[in-house]
Amino acid sequence: MVLSTDSRVLTLAFARMADALGNSFLIIVLPLYIASGQVTLSGIAGTELAGFVLREETLIGLVLSLFGLLNSFGQPFTGRLSDRSGRRRVFVLTGLVLFGIGSAAYPFLTSYWSVLAARAFQGIGAAFTIPATIALVNDYAESDSERGGNFGVFNTFRLVGFGFGPIVAGILITGGLGAEGVVTYTLGAASLSGFNAAFAVAVLGAIVSFILVAVFIKDPPAAADAASKDVSLAVLDPEGDGLDPVFVLGVGTFLMATTIALFATLEGPIRTRLGESTFMFSVQFAAVVIANVMFQVPIGRASDRIGRRPFVVAGFAVLVPSVYAQGIVMNPWLMLGARFVQGIAVALVFAPSLALAGDLASDRGSGTTLSVLTMAFGLGVAAGPLASGVLYNLGGFSTPFTVGAVLAVAALGLTYWQVEETLSVNNESVAATPQD
């Protein structure tokens, strides 16, 4: 099924995989790099700000969160600009250059504020790259009956890069599975620390992505057409009495992403409760990504034949029990099963939601419309860990997952009552689509 995908979409998928691999490297590397002492925190760590003591963990969290915040909040603006200009490719290339410069700078930075600035630089770069890339995938769909499959393929490759990057980063830094400490690589007369090797791979990912986009990707006519469209966003549906369906999908995507990120904060309590190893926890954490990789493409292609809305509604319906179960199970394998089912739920929602928003984007501008969903996903991933920690302290172990299930119910209700089908499954283009 992947081989039947437009070669331009495959190129963008490979480019996004390389870029995501580089970014996920840094999620693992930067906390270790800052904590290693190679970045000075003197004069910052331990100081009091408005009654709050800045600790090393807080400063590391700020570095990691700043990327997501700038990336997410910047996407609606860059998406709109790419629609106004009708030039997607230059936005993607600009973002990759910014990300690559930030990655290349880390080995030369010794102050915390300079590291924070480099991460902010990368967040702005991602804000340029992501909405323009998603808009290109949408623009390359020659008909509505290809859009779901395109997004399924694209998301699969992106998740492969993001999901397996941390594993590769850990091996690269320490020199092998289960090894401790930072390894040093000898290259002739020169030596390279594991940190610098990881930063180099992040730069390489940006370079590979840049070359693929620069050589093989051109702006399609649909991108130029978007420059003349009304690219405004609305909360209320301008053609109906309810909420705008893109806004509703954005809210649902935010709530879904929040439930995904509840898990990571509670590693200690989860391992203690289930009596499991760090490895088992990592497998449970990765189960959502693995399920997405397995099901994104077939679900995306099925949504091109059956319709978008049934999959989105079904996904939120499955999300409710899978999130709730994580707060009550007492067995590591049951937790693994709940996480895997949650991954299936996410696969049911995400690609069909992007395809549904893409169907509507023909009249609104792809960059602006689709940035609502990509921004919402990023904000949800950023909000989830914080919400999990607060809810755990306010209630108990099951509280974050119970609230997460309630959020999934809210997303299900909003989608069921406010989102209509955009794909006519009886029209000639869908009927003529060959079965995979």
BELNOR-V751855 format. One record per residue. N is the residue number from 0. RES is the residue in one letter. SS is DSSP state (~ for helix, > for strand, _ for the rest). PHI is phi in degrees with one decimal (NA if undefined). D_CENTER is the distance of its C-alpha to the mean C-alpha in Angstrom with 2 decimals. Layout:
[[N RES SS PHI D_CENTER] [N RES SS PHI D_CENTER]]
This chain:
[[0 M _ NA 23.06] [1 V _ -66.9 20.77] [2 L _ -65.9 23.96] [3 S _ -84.9 24.80] [4 T _ -79.5 21.69] [5 D _ -48.8 22.41] [6 S ~ -60.9 22.62] [7 R ~ -68.2 20.86] [8 V ~ -67.1 17.75] [9 L ~ -62.5 18.06] [10 T ~ -62.2 18.51] [11 L ~ -63.7 15.36] [12 A ~ -65.6 13.51] [13 F ~ -62.8 15.37] [14 A ~ -62.7 14.76] [15 R ~ -68.5 10.95] [16 M ~ -64.5 11.42] [17 A ~ -63.9 13.79] [18 D ~ -66.0 11.78] [19 A ~ -65.1 8.77] [20 L ~ -60.1 11.77] [21 G ~ -63.6 13.33] [22 N ~ -69.4 10.69] [23 S ~ -67.7 10.30] [24 F ~ -55.2 14.10] [25 L ~ -69.9 14.43] [26 I ~ -62.1 12.78] [27 I ~ -86.2 15.75] [28 V ~ -74.5 18.26] [29 L ~ -60.7 18.42] [30 P ~ -57.7 19.53] [31 L ~ -67.5 22.11] [32 Y ~ -65.3 23.18] [33 I ~ -67.7 23.87] [34 A ~ -71.4 25.59] [35 S _ -72.4 27.69] [36 G _ 96.1 29.84] [37 Q _ -74.9 29.12] [38 V _ -115.1 27.69] [39 T > -77.4 30.34] [40 L _ -113.3 29.69] [41 S _ -64.6 33.39] [42 G _ 85.8 34.21] [43 I _ -117.4 30.76] [44 A _ -64.7 30.20] [45 G _ 93.6 32.70] [46 T _ -78.0 33.39] [47 E > -104.8 33.47] [48 L > -128.6 31.65] [49 A _ 53.0 32.82] [50 G _ 83.7 33.88] [51 F > -112.4 30.67] [52 V > -84.1 31.00] [53 L _ -79.6 28.33] [54 R _ -106.6 27.71] [55 E ~ -57.9 25.94] [56 E ~ -62.6 23.12] [57 T ~ -65.4 22.65] [58 L ~ -66.6 22.64] [59 I ~ -65.7 20.06] [60 G ~ -59.5 17.80] [61 L ~ -64.7 18.39] [62 V ~ -60.7 17.38] [63 L ~ -69.9 13.98] [64 S ~ -73.8 13.44] [65 L ~ -59.1 14.87] [66 F ~ -58.1 12.13] [67 G ~ -65.5 9.57] [68 L ~ -67.5 12.54] [69 L ~ -65.2 13.81] [70 N ~ -61.0 10.65] [71 S ~ -68.4 10.10] [72 F ~ -71.9 13.88] [73 G ~ -81.1 14.62] [74 Q ~ -61.6 12.72] [75 P ~ -59.3 15.45] [76 F ~ -73.4 18.09] [77 T ~ -70.5 16.99] [78 G ~ -62.0 16.19] [79 R ~ -66.5 19.65] [80 L ~ -63.2 21.25] [81 S ~ -67.3 20.08] [82 D ~ -70.6 21.68] [83 R ~ -64.0 24.75] [84 S ~ -83.8 25.30] [85 G _ 72.1 24.49] [86 R _ -124.5 23.12] [87 R _ -81.5 19.53] [88 R ~ -57.0 20.24] [89 V ~ -65.5 21.51] [90 F ~ -68.7 18.41] [91 V ~ -61.9 16.24] [92 L ~ -64.7 19.00] [93 T ~ -61.2 19.44] [94 G ~ -62.5 15.90] [95 L ~ -66.8 16.20] [96 V ~ -63.4 19.59] [97 L ~ -60.7 18.50] [98 F ~ -64.1 15.83] [99 G ~ -64.7 18.55] [100 I ~ -63.0 21.19] [101 G ~ -60.6 19.34] [102 S ~ -64.5 18.88] [103 A ~ -69.3 22.53] [104 A ~ -79.0 23.81] [105 Y ~ -52.7 22.91] [106 P ~ -61.9 25.92] [107 F ~ -101.3 28.25] [108 L _ -100.8 27.12] [109 T _ -121.6 29.10] [110 S > -101.0 28.61] [111 Y ~ -62.0 25.86] [112 W ~ -65.9 25.76] [113 S ~ -69.7 25.33] [114 V ~ -65.0 22.33] [115 L ~ -61.2 20.85] [116 A ~ -65.8 21.68] [117 A ~ -65.4 20.09] [118 R ~ -68.7 16.74] [119 A ~ -62.8 17.16] [120 F ~ -56.6 18.03] [121 Q ~ -69.3 14.79] [122 G ~ -62.3 12.83] [123 I ~ -65.0 15.14] [124 G ~ -61.0 14.64] [125 A ~ -63.9 10.89] [126 A ~ -64.3 12.03] [127 F ~ -74.7 14.50] [128 T ~ -76.5 12.57] [129 I ~ -64.5 9.52] [130 P ~ -64.9 11.72] [131 A ~ -68.2 14.59] [132 T ~ -66.9 13.02] [133 I ~ -60.9 11.85] [134 A ~ -64.0 15.36] [135 L ~ -64.5 17.03] [136 V ~ -58.1 15.74] [137 N ~ -67.3 17.14] [138 D ~ -65.0 20.27] [139 Y _ -76.7 21.03] [140 A _ -71.3 21.53] [141 E _ -73.0 25.34] [142 S _ -154.2 25.56] [143 D ~ -60.2 23.70] [144 S ~ -78.4 24.39] [145 E ~ -111.1 22.03] [146 R ~ -65.1 18.95] [147 G ~ -61.3 17.46] [148 G ~ -63.6 18.14] [149 N ~ -59.3 16.62] [150 F ~ -68.9 13.22] [151 G ~ -62.6 13.65] [152 V ~ -64.1 14.51] [153 F ~ -60.4 11.83] [154 N ~ -65.9 8.96] [155 T ~ -62.4 11.25] [156 F ~ -65.4 11.71] [157 R ~ -60.4 8.17] [158 L ~ -70.3 7.84] [159 V ~ -60.9 11.35] [160 G ~ -62.9 10.74] [161 F ~ -72.5 8.09] [162 G ~ -74.8 10.13] [163 F ~ -98.4 13.48] [164 G ~ -57.3 13.23] [165 P ~ -60.1 14.26] [166 I ~ -65.5 17.14] [167 V ~ -64.1 18.39] [168 A ~ -62.7 18.18] [169 G ~ -61.0 20.29] [170 I ~ -66.1 22.78] [171 L ~ -66.5 23.06] [172 I ~ -70.8 23.76] [173 T ~ -94.6 26.26] [174 G _ 91.4 27.68] [175 G _ 163.9 27.17] [176 L _ -65.1 26.09] [177 G _ 79.5 27.60] [178 A _ -75.6 28.97] [179 E _ -115.5 29.25] [180 G _ 81.8 29.33] [181 V _ -94.2 28.15] [182 V _ -82.3 29.74] [183 T > -118.3 31.48] [184 Y > -97.5 31.64] [185 T > -104.8 34.90] [186 L > -120.0 34.96] [187 G _ 66.6 38.64] [188 A _ -87.0 39.96] [189 A > -101.3 36.55] [190 S > -127.1 34.25] [191 L > -139.5 30.49] [192 S > -72.5 28.82] [193 G ~ -60.0 25.85] [194 F ~ -62.0 23.88] [195 N ~ -65.8 24.92] [196 A ~ -63.8 24.24] [197 A ~ -66.8 20.59] [198 F ~ -62.8 20.42] [199 A ~ -64.4 22.18] [200 V ~ -65.5 19.68] [201 A ~ -62.4 16.87] [202 V ~ -63.7 19.31] [203 L ~ -59.9 20.14] [204 G ~ -59.7 16.61] [205 A ~ -66.2 16.69] [206 I ~ -66.4 20.24] [207 V ~ -60.2 19.63] [208 S ~ -61.4 16.92] [209 F ~ -60.8 19.40] [210 I ~ -63.8 22.27] [211 L ~ -60.2 20.71] [212 V ~ -69.6 19.80] [213 A ~ -63.3 23.13] [214 V ~ -86.1 25.25] [215 F ~ -109.1 23.93] [216 I _ -108.4 22.12] [217 K _ -125.8 24.22] [218 D _ -70.4 23.71] [219 P _ -76.1 24.82] [220 P ~ -56.5 27.44] [221 A ~ -61.0 25.02] [222 A ~ -68.3 23.34] [223 A ~ -67.1 26.81] [224 D ~ -62.0 27.69] [225 A ~ -64.3 24.85] [226 A _ -64.3 26.67] [227 S _ -98.3 29.49] [228 K _ -96.0 27.62] [229 D _ -76.9 27.19] [230 V _ -106.4 23.61] [231 S _ -75.3 24.05] [232 L _ -109.4 21.83] [233 A _ -142.7 23.58] [234 V _ -86.7 23.39] [235 L > -94.9 26.38] [236 D _ -69.6 26.76] [237 P _ -66.6 29.20] [238 E _ -111.7 30.71] [239 G _ -150.9 31.09] [240 D _ -101.0 31.90] [241 G _ -103.3 28.58] [242 L > -84.2 25.10] [243 D _ -64.9 23.19] [244 P ~ -62.1 21.07] [245 V ~ -67.1 18.08] [246 F ~ -61.5 18.34] [247 V ~ -63.2 18.65] [248 L ~ -63.6 15.59] [249 G ~ -63.9 13.65] [250 V ~ -62.1 15.37] [251 G ~ -62.4 14.73] [252 T ~ -64.7 10.96] [253 F ~ -61.0 11.20] [254 L ~ -64.3 13.65] [255 M ~ -63.6 11.85] [256 A ~ -63.6 8.74] [257 T ~ -61.3 11.65] [258 T ~ -66.7 13.44] [259 I ~ -63.4 10.89] [260 A ~ -85.3 11.10] [261 L _ -64.3 14.88] [262 F _ -71.1 15.73] [263 A ~ -61.7 15.04] [264 T ~ -63.1 17.54] [265 L ~ -99.2 20.31] [266 E ~ -56.7 20.74] [267 G ~ -60.3 24.37] [268 P ~ -60.1 25.45] [269 I ~ -67.4 23.83] [270 R ~ -64.3 25.54] [271 T ~ -67.5 28.77] [272 R ~ -64.3 28.77] [273 L ~ -95.8 28.15] [274 G _ 61.2 30.07] [275 E _ -118.5 27.50] [276 S _ -86.8 26.63] [277 T ~ -61.5 23.67] [278 F ~ -62.3 23.02] [279 M ~ -62.6 23.00] [280 F ~ -62.3 20.56] [281 S ~ -64.8 18.14] [282 V ~ -66.2 18.67] [283 Q ~ -61.9 18.05] [284 F ~ -61.8 14.79] [285 A ~ -77.7 13.70] [286 A ~ -60.9 15.24] [287 V ~ -63.0 12.32] [288 V ~ -66.8 10.48] [289 I ~ -61.1 13.98] [290 A ~ -61.7 14.76] [291 N ~ -63.1 11.81] [292 V ~ -60.4 13.01] [293 M ~ -72.6 16.50] [294 F ~ -112.0 16.30] [295 Q ~ -57.9 13.82] [296 V ~ -66.9 16.52] [297 P ~ -62.0 19.54] [298 I ~ -69.1 18.13] [299 G ~ -59.8 17.02] [300 R ~ -69.9 20.50] [301 A ~ -64.8 22.24] [302 S ~ -67.7 20.88] [303 D ~ -73.9 22.62] [304 R ~ -99.7 25.84] [305 I ~ -93.6 25.84] [306 G _ 127.2 23.87] [307 R _ -83.0 20.49] [308 R ~ -57.9 21.60] [309 P ~ -57.1 22.96] [310 F ~ -72.6 19.70] [311 V ~ -63.3 17.75] [312 V ~ -62.7 20.71] [313 A ~ -62.3 21.07] [314 G ~ -61.7 17.48] [315 F ~ -67.6 18.01] [316 A ~ -64.5 21.46] [317 V ~ -73.0 20.29] [318 L ~ -62.0 17.66] [319 V ~ -57.5 20.63] [320 P ~ -69.2 22.74] [321 S ~ -67.4 20.05] [322 V ~ -74.7 18.83] [323 Y ~ -59.3 22.48] [324 A ~ -60.8 23.66] [325 Q _ -65.2 21.68] [326 G _ -88.9 23.95] [327 I _ -123.8 27.16] [328 V _ -68.0 27.07] [329 M _ -123.9 29.26] [330 N _ -126.8 28.67] [331 P ~ -57.6 25.99] [332 W ~ -73.0 25.93] [333 L ~ -68.1 25.61] [334 M ~ -64.0 22.58] [335 L ~ -60.4 21.10] [336 G ~ -63.8 22.02] [337 A ~ -63.9 20.51] [338 R ~ -66.6 17.09] [339 F ~ -65.8 17.40] [340 V ~ -63.9 18.49] [341 Q ~ -61.5 15.58] [342 G ~ -63.5 13.34] [343 I ~ -63.3 15.75] [344 A ~ -60.4 15.44] [345 V ~ -63.8 11.70] [346 A ~ -63.3 12.57] [347 L ~ -64.6 15.47] [348 V ~ -88.0 13.66] [349 F ~ -71.9 10.57] [350 A ~ -62.8 12.31] [351 P ~ -61.7 15.58] [352 S ~ -65.5 14.24] [353 L ~ -62.2 12.93] [354 A ~ -65.7 16.30] [355 L ~ -64.4 18.25] [356 A ~ -64.1 16.97] [357 G ~ -65.3 17.69] [358 D ~ -59.3 21.15] [359 L ~ -77.2 21.80] [360 A ~ -70.2 20.54] [361 S _ -60.1 23.69] [362 D _ -105.0 25.60] [363 R _ -126.1 23.18] [364 G _ 105.4 21.30] [365 S ~ -64.4 18.05] [366 G ~ -60.3 16.39] [367 T ~ -66.6 17.35] [368 T ~ -65.8 16.72] [369 L ~ -74.1 13.29] [370 S ~ -64.8 12.05] [371 V ~ -60.6 12.94] [372 L ~ -74.3 10.30] [373 T ~ -67.7 7.37] [374 M ~ -63.9 9.12] [375 A ~ -61.7 9.71] [376 F ~ -63.6 6.35] [377 G ~ -62.7 5.95] [378 L ~ -66.4 9.58] [379 G ~ -63.9 9.58] [380 V ~ -63.9 7.72] [381 A ~ -74.2 10.25] [382 A ~ -79.8 13.06] [383 G ~ -56.5 13.04] [384 P ~ -60.9 14.62] [385 L ~ -64.3 17.13] [386 A ~ -61.3 18.08] [387 S ~ -62.4 18.58] [388 G ~ -63.4 20.90] [389 V ~ -65.0 22.86] [390 L ~ -67.1 23.36] [391 Y ~ -63.6 24.42] [392 N ~ -70.4 26.98] [393 L ~ -76.2 28.22] [394 G _ -119.7 28.68] [395 G _ -167.3 28.13] [396 F _ -59.9 25.96] [397 S _ -78.7 25.43] [398 T ~ -58.9 24.86] [399 P ~ -58.8 21.07] [400 F ~ -76.1 20.66] [401 T ~ -66.0 23.43] [402 V ~ -63.5 21.90] [403 G ~ -60.9 18.54] [404 A ~ -64.7 20.65] [405 V ~ -64.4 22.33] [406 L ~ -61.0 19.13] [407 A ~ -65.0 18.38] [408 V ~ -63.0 21.99] [409 A ~ -61.6 21.60] [410 A ~ -63.8 18.67] [411 L ~ -61.9 20.90] [412 G ~ -63.7 23.87] [413 L ~ -60.0 22.31] [414 T ~ -65.9 20.97] [415 Y ~ -62.9 24.27] [416 W ~ -95.5 26.49] [417 Q ~ -117.5 24.74] [418 V _ -114.1 22.91] [419 E _ -105.5 25.22] [420 E _ -66.6 24.92] [421 T _ -105.7 24.50] [422 L _ -106.8 25.50] [423 S _ -83.0 29.19] [424 V _ -72.5 29.43] [425 N _ -102.7 33.11] [426 N _ -78.3 33.05] [427 E ~ -67.1 34.32] [428 S ~ -64.8 31.11] [429 V ~ -74.2 29.43] [430 A ~ -62.6 32.67] [431 A _ -86.1 33.06] [432 T _ -67.0 29.69] [433 P _ -65.9 30.61] [434 Q _ -76.9 29.54] [435 D _ -81.3 27.37]]
